[in-house]
Amino acid sequence: MSKEYTCNDCQKCAPFDVFKGTCEHSQQRVLLEASALGCISFARKNQCKFCQQYCVKSGTEFVGQCQEKMVYPTLIACEKFQPL
């Protein structure tokens, strides 16, 4: 993995609150912001932040833009998803 991914970026992570989740591969609790580096079962979610059409606008801290619409980077991507 060339980018620093977190457990929350993985398809196998099932969040149950804002900070923690369960790894469906290892069946263990994980912190959502923990590094996924070295995880052998990591499978990246199709989220807006991993789409070619997503861009961060200056002056916005937690939202980006996709085709003139404001979106959160962690939303599950739409049918027009184009991986980076």
TITIVEX-758844 format. One record per residue (C-alpha): residue number from 0; residue in three letters; x, y, z. Coordinates in steps of 0.05 Angstrom, whole numbers, plus 5000, padded with zeros to 4 digits. Layout:
BEGIN
+------+------+------+------+------+
: resi : resn :    X :    Y :    Z :
+------+------+------+------+------+
:  NUM :  ALA :    X :    Y :    Z :
...
+------+------+------+------+------+
//
This chain:
BEGIN
+------+------+------+------+------+
: resi : resn :    X :    Y :    Z :
+------+------+------+------+------+
:    0 :  MET : 5000 : 5000 : 5000 :
:    1 :  SER : 5031 : 5066 : 4979 :
:    2 :  LYS : 4981 : 5111 : 5017 :
:    3 :  GLU : 4971 : 5110 : 5092 :
:    4 :  TYR : 4904 : 5075 : 5100 :
:    5 :  THR : 4867 : 5065 : 5165 :
:    6 :  CYS : 4822 : 5008 : 5189 :
:    7 :  ASN : 4762 : 5052 : 5173 :
:    8 :  ASP : 4783 : 5051 : 5099 :
:    9 :  CYS : 4776 : 4975 : 5097 :
:   10 :  GLN : 4715 : 4937 : 5072 :
:   11 :  LYS : 4724 : 4887 : 5128 :
:   12 :  CYS : 4718 : 4938 : 5184 :
:   13 :  ALA : 4649 : 4944 : 5215 :
:   14 :  PRO : 4646 : 5007 : 5258 :
:   15 :  PHE : 4601 : 5006 : 5318 :
:   16 :  ASP : 4615 : 5076 : 5345 :
:   17 :  VAL : 4655 : 5137 : 5326 :
:   18 :  PHE : 4722 : 5109 : 5349 :
:   19 :  LYS : 4719 : 5033 : 5347 :
:   20 :  GLY : 4698 : 4976 : 5302 :
:   21 :  THR : 4706 : 4902 : 5291 :
:   22 :  CYS : 4752 : 4872 : 5240 :
:   23 :  GLU : 4710 : 4818 : 5205 :
:   24 :  HIS : 4774 : 4781 : 5185 :
:   25 :  SER : 4807 : 4775 : 5253 :
:   26 :  GLN : 4743 : 4782 : 5295 :
:   27 :  GLN : 4779 : 4833 : 5339 :
:   28 :  ARG : 4762 : 4903 : 5361 :
:   29 :  VAL : 4801 : 4957 : 5325 :
:   30 :  LEU : 4808 : 5032 : 5330 :
:   31 :  LEU : 4780 : 5062 : 5265 :
:   32 :  GLU : 4840 : 5109 : 5257 :
:   33 :  ALA : 4892 : 5054 : 5269 :
:   34 :  SER : 4940 : 5043 : 5212 :
:   35 :  ALA : 4922 : 4987 : 5164 :
:   36 :  LEU : 4995 : 4981 : 5142 :
:   37 :  GLY : 5016 : 4908 : 5145 :
:   38 :  CYS : 4945 : 4881 : 5147 :
:   39 :  ILE : 4942 : 4821 : 5101 :
:   40 :  SER : 4867 : 4824 : 5093 :
:   41 :  PHE : 4860 : 4898 : 5076 :
:   42 :  ALA : 4810 : 4913 : 5020 :
:   43 :  ARG : 4798 : 4987 : 5007 :
:   44 :  LYS : 4727 : 5013 : 5009 :
:   45 :  ASN : 4700 : 5051 : 4949 :
:   46 :  GLN : 4694 : 5118 : 4984 :
:   47 :  CYS : 4688 : 5187 : 4953 :
:   48 :  LYS : 4758 : 5206 : 4977 :
:   49 :  PHE : 4787 : 5151 : 4933 :
:   50 :  CYS : 4752 : 5174 : 4870 :
:   51 :  GLN : 4783 : 5214 : 4813 :
:   52 :  GLN : 4724 : 5261 : 4812 :
:   53 :  TYR : 4730 : 5281 : 4885 :
:   54 :  CYS : 4768 : 5345 : 4901 :
:   55 :  VAL : 4779 : 5385 : 4965 :
:   56 :  LYS : 4760 : 5457 : 4958 :
:   57 :  SER : 4800 : 5510 : 4995 :
:   58 :  GLY : 4765 : 5536 : 5057 :
:   59 :  THR : 4728 : 5471 : 5071 :
:   60 :  GLU : 4756 : 5426 : 5125 :
:   61 :  PHE : 4712 : 5364 : 5126 :
:   62 :  VAL : 4678 : 5364 : 5058 :
:   63 :  GLY : 4699 : 5360 : 4986 :
:   64 :  GLN : 4665 : 5368 : 4920 :
:   65 :  CYS : 4643 : 5319 : 4866 :
:   66 :  GLN : 4608 : 5344 : 4804 :
:   67 :  GLU : 4588 : 5410 : 4837 :
:   68 :  LYS : 4559 : 5375 : 4899 :
:   69 :  MET : 4588 : 5379 : 4969 :
:   70 :  VAL : 4604 : 5309 : 4995 :
:   71 :  TYR : 4638 : 5279 : 5055 :
:   72 :  PRO : 4702 : 5242 : 5038 :
:   73 :  THR : 4681 : 5178 : 5075 :
:   74 :  LEU : 4615 : 5169 : 5039 :
:   75 :  ILE : 4608 : 5103 : 5002 :
:   76 :  ALA : 4619 : 5121 : 4929 :
:   77 :  CYS : 4564 : 5126 : 4877 :
:   78 :  GLU : 4557 : 5087 : 4812 :
:   79 :  LYS : 4603 : 5138 : 4777 :
:   80 :  PHE : 4662 : 5118 : 4822 :
:   81 :  GLN : 4730 : 5121 : 4786 :
:   82 :  PRO : 4786 : 5093 : 4829 :
:   83 :  LEU : 4850 : 5133 : 4837 :
+------+------+------+------+------+
//
